[in-house]
Amino acid sequence: MAVMKVIEVLSSSSKSWEDATAKAVKQASKSIKNIRSVYVQDQSAVVVDGKVSEYRMALKLTFEVGK
């Protein structure tokens, strides 16, 4: 049986919510091994002059810590 851990991370992107998610996983994988899934907990955006300027994500990452 595997033991899993869940952490919360925040990420942002000027491109899209998908890019913000990918950035979060890429950055987290530098120090966390065995990431198994990502759950999008919350999405928001910053609007400047009637246009979205930043996409923000609150994510939960699940990773394996033992077997």
PyMOL CGO cylinders between C-alpha atoms (Angstrom):
from pymol import cmd
from pymol.cgo import CYLINDER

trace = [
    CYLINDER, 0.00, 0.00, 0.00, 1.31, 3.44, -0.93, 0.3, 1, 1, 1, 1, 1, 1,
    CYLINDER, 1.31, 3.44, -0.93, 1.26, 6.41, 1.43, 0.3, 1, 1, 1, 1, 1, 1,
    CYLINDER, 1.26, 6.41, 1.43, 0.24, 9.68, -0.19, 0.3, 1, 1, 1, 1, 1, 1,
    CYLINDER, 0.24, 9.68, -0.19, 0.57, 13.30, 0.94, 0.3, 1, 1, 1, 1, 1, 1,
    CYLINDER, 0.57, 13.30, 0.94, -1.37, 16.35, -0.23, 0.3, 1, 1, 1, 1, 1, 1,
    CYLINDER, -1.37, 16.35, -0.23, -0.03, 19.90, -0.22, 0.3, 1, 1, 1, 1, 1, 1,
    CYLINDER, -0.03, 19.90, -0.22, -1.54, 23.18, -1.35, 0.3, 1, 1, 1, 1, 1, 1,
    CYLINDER, -1.54, 23.18, -1.35, 0.29, 25.44, -3.79, 0.3, 1, 1, 1, 1, 1, 1,
    CYLINDER, 0.29, 25.44, -3.79, -0.48, 28.75, -5.48, 0.3, 1, 1, 1, 1, 1, 1,
    CYLINDER, -0.48, 28.75, -5.48, 0.53, 29.63, -9.02, 0.3, 1, 1, 1, 1, 1, 1,
    CYLINDER, 0.53, 29.63, -9.02, -0.08, 32.34, -11.59, 0.3, 1, 1, 1, 1, 1, 1,
    CYLINDER, -0.08, 32.34, -11.59, 0.41, 32.96, -15.29, 0.3, 1, 1, 1, 1, 1, 1,
    CYLINDER, 0.41, 32.96, -15.29, -0.12, 35.78, -17.74, 0.3, 1, 1, 1, 1, 1, 1,
    CYLINDER, -0.12, 35.78, -17.74, -1.19, 33.22, -20.40, 0.3, 1, 1, 1, 1, 1, 1,
    CYLINDER, -1.19, 33.22, -20.40, -3.90, 30.91, -18.99, 0.3, 1, 1, 1, 1, 1, 1,
    CYLINDER, -3.90, 30.91, -18.99, -5.13, 28.81, -16.09, 0.3, 1, 1, 1, 1, 1, 1,
    CYLINDER, -5.13, 28.81, -16.09, -3.68, 25.74, -17.82, 0.3, 1, 1, 1, 1, 1, 1,
    CYLINDER, -3.68, 25.74, -17.82, -0.26, 27.42, -17.97, 0.3, 1, 1, 1, 1, 1, 1,
    CYLINDER, -0.26, 27.42, -17.97, -0.49, 28.33, -14.28, 0.3, 1, 1, 1, 1, 1, 1,
    CYLINDER, -0.49, 28.33, -14.28, -1.25, 24.68, -13.47, 0.3, 1, 1, 1, 1, 1, 1,
    CYLINDER, -1.25, 24.68, -13.47, 1.66, 23.42, -15.59, 0.3, 1, 1, 1, 1, 1, 1,
    CYLINDER, 1.66, 23.42, -15.59, 4.02, 25.93, -13.95, 0.3, 1, 1, 1, 1, 1, 1,
    CYLINDER, 4.02, 25.93, -13.95, 2.96, 24.79, -10.47, 0.3, 1, 1, 1, 1, 1, 1,
    CYLINDER, 2.96, 24.79, -10.47, 3.59, 21.12, -11.27, 0.3, 1, 1, 1, 1, 1, 1,
    CYLINDER, 3.59, 21.12, -11.27, 6.92, 21.86, -12.99, 0.3, 1, 1, 1, 1, 1, 1,
    CYLINDER, 6.92, 21.86, -12.99, 8.21, 23.98, -10.10, 0.3, 1, 1, 1, 1, 1, 1,
    CYLINDER, 8.21, 23.98, -10.10, 6.98, 21.59, -7.40, 0.3, 1, 1, 1, 1, 1, 1,
    CYLINDER, 6.98, 21.59, -7.40, 8.54, 18.59, -9.17, 0.3, 1, 1, 1, 1, 1, 1,
    CYLINDER, 8.54, 18.59, -9.17, 11.98, 20.16, -8.68, 0.3, 1, 1, 1, 1, 1, 1,
    CYLINDER, 11.98, 20.16, -8.68, 11.80, 19.40, -4.95, 0.3, 1, 1, 1, 1, 1, 1,
    CYLINDER, 11.80, 19.40, -4.95, 8.92, 16.90, -4.68, 0.3, 1, 1, 1, 1, 1, 1,
    CYLINDER, 8.92, 16.90, -4.68, 9.21, 13.50, -6.30, 0.3, 1, 1, 1, 1, 1, 1,
    CYLINDER, 9.21, 13.50, -6.30, 6.44, 11.10, -7.29, 0.3, 1, 1, 1, 1, 1, 1,
    CYLINDER, 6.44, 11.10, -7.29, 3.69, 13.67, -7.93, 0.3, 1, 1, 1, 1, 1, 1,
    CYLINDER, 3.69, 13.67, -7.93, 0.62, 11.63, -8.87, 0.3, 1, 1, 1, 1, 1, 1,
    CYLINDER, 0.62, 11.63, -8.87, -2.19, 14.16, -9.35, 0.3, 1, 1, 1, 1, 1, 1,
    CYLINDER, -2.19, 14.16, -9.35, -3.23, 17.79, -9.21, 0.3, 1, 1, 1, 1, 1, 1,
    CYLINDER, -3.23, 17.79, -9.21, -6.62, 19.04, -8.05, 0.3, 1, 1, 1, 1, 1, 1,
    CYLINDER, -6.62, 19.04, -8.05, -7.72, 22.53, -9.00, 0.3, 1, 1, 1, 1, 1, 1,
    CYLINDER, -7.72, 22.53, -9.00, -9.17, 24.00, -5.85, 0.3, 1, 1, 1, 1, 1, 1,
    CYLINDER, -9.17, 24.00, -5.85, -9.78, 27.58, -6.94, 0.3, 1, 1, 1, 1, 1, 1,
    CYLINDER, -9.78, 27.58, -6.94, -9.33, 29.87, -9.93, 0.3, 1, 1, 1, 1, 1, 1,
    CYLINDER, -9.33, 29.87, -9.93, -9.23, 33.66, -10.07, 0.3, 1, 1, 1, 1, 1, 1,
    CYLINDER, -9.23, 33.66, -10.07, -7.98, 36.36, -12.37, 0.3, 1, 1, 1, 1, 1, 1,
    CYLINDER, -7.98, 36.36, -12.37, -6.67, 39.90, -12.17, 0.3, 1, 1, 1, 1, 1, 1,
    CYLINDER, -6.67, 39.90, -12.17, -8.38, 42.36, -14.52, 0.3, 1, 1, 1, 1, 1, 1,
    CYLINDER, -8.38, 42.36, -14.52, -6.65, 45.55, -15.68, 0.3, 1, 1, 1, 1, 1, 1,
    CYLINDER, -6.65, 45.55, -15.68, -8.34, 48.00, -18.07, 0.3, 1, 1, 1, 1, 1, 1,
    CYLINDER, -8.34, 48.00, -18.07, -11.09, 45.50, -18.88, 0.3, 1, 1, 1, 1, 1, 1,
    CYLINDER, -11.09, 45.50, -18.88, -8.69, 42.67, -19.78, 0.3, 1, 1, 1, 1, 1, 1,
    CYLINDER, -8.69, 42.67, -19.78, -7.41, 39.66, -17.85, 0.3, 1, 1, 1, 1, 1, 1,
    CYLINDER, -7.41, 39.66, -17.85, -3.77, 40.33, -16.97, 0.3, 1, 1, 1, 1, 1, 1,
    CYLINDER, -3.77, 40.33, -16.97, -3.05, 37.38, -14.68, 0.3, 1, 1, 1, 1, 1, 1,
    CYLINDER, -3.05, 37.38, -14.68, -4.59, 33.94, -14.12, 0.3, 1, 1, 1, 1, 1, 1,
    CYLINDER, -4.59, 33.94, -14.12, -4.28, 32.58, -10.57, 0.3, 1, 1, 1, 1, 1, 1,
    CYLINDER, -4.28, 32.58, -10.57, -4.70, 29.03, -9.31, 0.3, 1, 1, 1, 1, 1, 1,
    CYLINDER, -4.70, 29.03, -9.31, -4.93, 27.36, -5.93, 0.3, 1, 1, 1, 1, 1, 1,
    CYLINDER, -4.93, 27.36, -5.93, -4.00, 23.70, -6.38, 0.3, 1, 1, 1, 1, 1, 1,
    CYLINDER, -4.00, 23.70, -6.38, -3.65, 20.56, -4.31, 0.3, 1, 1, 1, 1, 1, 1,
    CYLINDER, -3.65, 20.56, -4.31, -0.79, 18.28, -5.34, 0.3, 1, 1, 1, 1, 1, 1,
    CYLINDER, -0.79, 18.28, -5.34, -0.80, 14.64, -4.32, 0.3, 1, 1, 1, 1, 1, 1,
    CYLINDER, -0.80, 14.64, -4.32, 2.46, 12.72, -4.17, 0.3, 1, 1, 1, 1, 1, 1,
    CYLINDER, 2.46, 12.72, -4.17, 3.66, 9.35, -2.95, 0.3, 1, 1, 1, 1, 1, 1,
    CYLINDER, 3.66, 9.35, -2.95, 5.82, 9.35, 0.18, 0.3, 1, 1, 1, 1, 1, 1,
    CYLINDER, 5.82, 9.35, 0.18, 6.19, 5.59, 0.75, 0.3, 1, 1, 1, 1, 1, 1,
    CYLINDER, 6.19, 5.59, 0.75, 4.98, 2.10, -0.04, 0.3, 1, 1, 1, 1, 1, 1,
]
cmd.load_cgo(trace, "trace")
